[in-house]
Amino acid sequence: MPSNPVAETVASLMPRAKEELTELVAFRSVADFDQFPRSESEGAARWVAGALAAEGFQDVALLDTPDGTQSVYGYLPGPKGAKTVLLYAHYDVQPPLDESGWTTPPFELTERDGRWYGRGAADCKGGVIMHLLALRALKANGGVPVHVKVIAEGSEEQGTGGLERYAEEHPGLLEADTIVIGDAGNFRVGLPTVTSTLRGMTLVRVRIDTLAGNLHSGQFGGAAPDALAALIRVLDSLRAEDGSTTVDGLTGDTAWEGLQYEEERFRQDAKVLDGVGLIGSGTVADRIWARPAVTVLGIDCPPVVGATPSVQASARALISLRVPPGVDAAEATKLLQAHLEAHTPWGARVSTEQIGQGQAFRADTTSPAYQAMADAMAVAYPGQEMQYAGQGGSIPLCNTLAVLYPRAEILLIGLSEPEAQIHAVNESVSPEELERLSVAEALFLRNYAAS
């Protein structure tokens, strides 16, 4: 990166950034309070609030959102008449999964092979640190040229919609000219990327009941309807022979126009085992950015260890359905529920419950903010042109903000490039990406203020 004062300041702040990320990662802030203590999330929220207050933010507050979690808000005034920019990140994280699968403890930030490992290091506690670095660099080099609002969500990973509903109830709170969502990622390390689309999502729990209670499989098996077998058939109906998602009434042939994802690189990024084929049809970009995708997240059934020879009376599954821009998530939920009910065999009793939902998002990449970001990225990543990519994941708040503030420009950047392995074991962040993106965000704020 060529020498410039902002870049030099960010570089000098990186040791402090590592210390702060270490502190923040140490909070086991999973917003599922049946699994993790509420105090861990509340501690992380207080940490973020304290960091904002230390930077001179006003009106710093812990917002009690309707889903029982807390989001952190702060306002940093800029020059009179300046534009307002909202910076978003979230401090809640995914569960660590099997902690024995981690090379180092998931809630201890650990440096290894040039990366910093820990749950939330990239998704999205690193995003909180990125915003702080950018603002500190500007303060050290002439000041922050815009009004800044920061919102750090406490339940993004759970999809329970607390911040969306809070924003709808307080429509002036997050209003801004431009919104920078720090929860996406570069297409690959070193390639500056903004995310222009997000798939929406719905979470549905399905339960199948067939018997008043479990039965001896030797005495009753063969005639007694097995709820687990029925559930397996229902789940299998959600995929075609090639693995494509097949939900009755849901279109699945949209093509992605833009940056393409080379298949061999995807296999490497996804760590697909040798000899195992990819699923679906069309390009990889079609499949992960432009088409619906169903995933069975979990099944309630007896574990292999300790299982008895029984016909199962009931079984449950949690199903995620990602939907591309142009598909209404609420309508997709209805289609998924209808499909599950229609494909349940043997007259088994079936019930479905929608437990989470978020709309898809498409950005206006022709706006002035995108040019300001492209110019900033060109400095932070010399020799590289900013790319536009989709993201298969969902950030439900994006659509809420787009509806509340239709004139606002929304950009998505972040630290979750493929090597970060977000949501998996051994999540990590590249400190070089954290440094470069912090520089890019600082320069963007300066460029945008002058546009």
Disulfide bonds with the S-S distance in Angstrom:
none
